[in-house]
Amino acid sequence: MSEIGDYYSYPIATKVTNKIRNTIEFPAVTICNRCTLNKTRLASYPDLESYFRDSSLQQKSSGVYNFDDIDDGIMLQPLSLDWWTNMSMDASSLFHLCYFGGESIDCSSNFLPVFTNEGLCHTFNFNASDIVNVKNSGNGANLIINYNIAQQYYTFRENMAAGIKYVYLPDPYMAFDEMDCVDTNSPDFVNPLKYYSPYTYDHCFMECIQTKVFNLCGCVGPSDPRSRGPDVPICSLEKQDTCYSISIREYHTPSYCNTRSNQCCDSRWEQILSK
């Protein structure tokens, strides 16, 4: 009964206002094939098929792949974004037909290839300066895509699911108890991030983690924005298994990158990175 008394001791007044809008912004949607690698591309490297099979089983048992008996140099050398792109599923074969707002659209020009933790994915409504708007609701006004997941080209991965995965972010409203999110549209707002733009909480969190892992391992993953810059090595498969992936999992907790405090990322950002 004391909990009920506490509940009613803090009265809350809720005000609801209707606002009519002719259009609303459509979210950016990132689409990933559940297996982003193409086994026919891996065939040119004799050890890769067995590597992805064995390492996927090792990850499920929290083990580390043994590279001692590997003769193929591809396992130990730093990799490039071009290499990962060439080993991945083609976007041209993934998207068969695309519709938006009831009209047919060109799939290739309306999706931007982007590397994420899932691998090579593709983002719709990627241009922040030209955001797509919708006028009507319903199935006919939505984004409709006919896929070819090409499961016959799947290879072994940690996640052995088949199909498509969608990722999108909602608008930032009130968050973190009684604090407002940072107003990134304010003319006074300065993006504190070095490698991610625009500023979002997830970008803040990822940059913090990736900075820590880079300082530890000396290399980056293909989804790290620093992989697009000069003189920044992308991890070899051996380095990815023995250092990068392990460290990403270890640091992926608020205790290492407490970016939720003090309005997501504020003046404490440099202190957080330096820990």
N, C-alpha and C positions, 0 to 999 in steps of 0.2 A: 504493500500500500504506500510505502514511502516513495517509491519510484513514481507512482501516479501523482502524488503531491508535488514532487519536484517538477514533473512535466507541466502541471497547470500553474506553477509559480512563475513561469516565464511566458506570459501571453504574447502571441505573435499575430500581427495584422497583415493580411495578404491582400495586395491590390493587383487586380488583373485588368489590363488595358488591351483592347483589340486594336490592331494596326493592320490596315489593308495595304498590301504591296502587290504591284503588278508582276514583279519577278523576284526570284530569290536565287542566291548563288548556289551553284551545284558544287559539291565537295570534290577535291582532288582524290582520285581513286587509283591505287596502285594494285596491279594484278600480277600474280606470280604463278607460274606452273609449279605444282608441288615437287616436281623433279626438274630443276632448271638445266641439268647437264644432259648432253646427248651422247649416248654410248657409242654411236657410230663415229663421232669425232674423237672419242677417247681411244678408239681402236688403233690409232697411229702410235700410241704409247703402250707397249705390251704390259706394263705393270699396273697401269691406272685402274683397270676394271677390278682386279683383285684387291688393289689398295682401297678403293671406295667400299667394296664389300666387307673387307676385314675391319677397316676403321669404323664403319657404321656399327658393327657388332661390338667393337671395343668401346665406343662411346656409350652404348647402352649399358655396358657393365662397368662404366667409369674407369676404363683402362686407357692406355696410350698405345698407339700403333708402334710396332717395332720396325724401325728403319734399318737395322743393322745388316739385313740380308738383301737390301735393295740395290740393284745394279743400275737402274735407270736414273740418269742425272736429272731428269725433270723433277724428281722428288725433292732435290736439295737446292735447286737454283731458285732465285727470286723470280716471281711470275709477273706478268703484265696484265693490264686490263684487256688488251687485245687477245691475249691467250685465253682468259676467262670467257670473253665474248665468243671466240671461235669454238670453245668447248660447250657453249650453252645452246639451248633450243632457239630456233629462229623465230622472231616475232612474226615474220611473214607467213609462217605455217601455223602459228598459234591462233591468230585472229583471222577468222574466215569471213564473217560479215559483221559490220558495226552500224548501229543506228543510234541517233540521239534526237530527242524531240520529235520523234515520228519520221525523221528523214535519214536516209542513208549517208554515212560519212566515210571518209577514207581512213582506214584503220592505221596505215603506216604513218601518216602525217599527224594524227591526233593522239598518238601514244609516244611518250618519250622513254627510251630505254634508260633504266637506272639500276645500279647495283644496290641491293639491300642485304640484310642478314639471311634472306631466303635465297639469294643468288641474283641472277639477272632478271629483273622484273620490268614492268611497263606501266607508266603513269598517264592517266587521262586527266585533262584539265590541269596541265602542268604549268601553264604560263600565268604567273601571278599578276602580270600587268594586263592580261586579257582573260579574265575569269568568265567561264561559261555560266549563263543564267538560264533558268527554266521558268516558263509561264504557266504551265499546267501540271497537275498531279496525275497519277495513274500510270499504268504499264506503258502506254503508248508514248508518254513524255519522258520516260526514263532512258538511261543508258542501256542498250540491249546489244549483247555481243554473242555471236556464234563462234564457239571455240573448236579447235582441234588439239587436244592435249598430247597427241602423238605418244601414247603410252608404250607403243612398241619400241620406242627409242629410250625408254627409261633405264637408268642405271641404279646401282645401290647407293642409298643415302641414309642419313640418320633417321629421317622421317620417310617411311616407305609408303605414304599415302599417295593416291592418284587423284588428279583433278586440278582445280584452280583455288587460290587463296586470295581474298580481297583485304586490303588495308586502307582505312581512311580515318581522318581525325575530325572530331566534332569541334564546333566553335568553342573558344574558352569563355566560360561564364564565371560565376563566383566559384572559388576553389580554396582549398587549404584552410578550413574552418571559416574565419571571418575576414580573410584577406582577399582583396581583388587581385586578379591576374595582372601582370604588367600590360599596360596599354601600348602594344607595339605599333599602333597606328598614330600615336602622338608624335608631333613634329619634334619634340624634345627627346624622344627615345633614341638611344644609341645602342646598336646591336653589340653586346659584349663578347660575342663568339668570334673566333678567329677563322673558322673553317666552314661553318654552317650559316646559311641564309635562306629564308628569313628566320628570325628568332622564334623558336617554339620551345616549350618545356622539353619535349623529346629530343630536339636538336641539342639543347643545353646538356641534357643527361648523357647523350651519346658522345658529345665532344669531350666531356669530362672523363668518361670511361676510356675512350680511344686514346686520349692523351696519356693516361696512366699506362695503358698497355703498350703504346709506342715507346715510352721511356723505359719500360721493362724489357720488351722483346726486340726493339730496334727495327721493327717493320710494321706495316699496316695491312688491313684486309682490303679486298676490292670494293667494299661498301664505304670505306673511310674516304671522305672527300680529299684527303691529302694524297690519295693514290693517283689523283689526276695532276698533281704537281710534279715538277722536276726533282730528281735526286732523292725521292722518297721510295724506298724499296717496298714492293708488295711481298708479303711473307711467302716463302716456299711452302710446299705441302708439309714438309717435315717441321718447319718452324711454326706453321699454323697449328699442327697437332700437339706439339710439345710445349708451346708457350702461348700463342695468341688466343686460341679457342678456350684453353683452360683459364687464362687470365680474364677474358671477357665474361665467362660464367662467374668467376669469383668476384669480380668488381661490380656485377650487375645487381647491386643492392643499394638502397638509400644510405646505408652507413658509410659507403665509400664516396658517393657523390650525392651529398644531401642538398640537391638543387631545389627541393620543395620549400626550404626555409627562406624567409624574407623575400616574398614575392618571386618565387621561381629562381631567378638568377639576378643578384644585385651586386653591390660592392664586394660581397664575400666571394665572388667568382674567382678572383685571382688567388685568394686564400685556399679555396677548395682545390684548385688545380695544383697548388704547391704542396699539398699534404702528401 
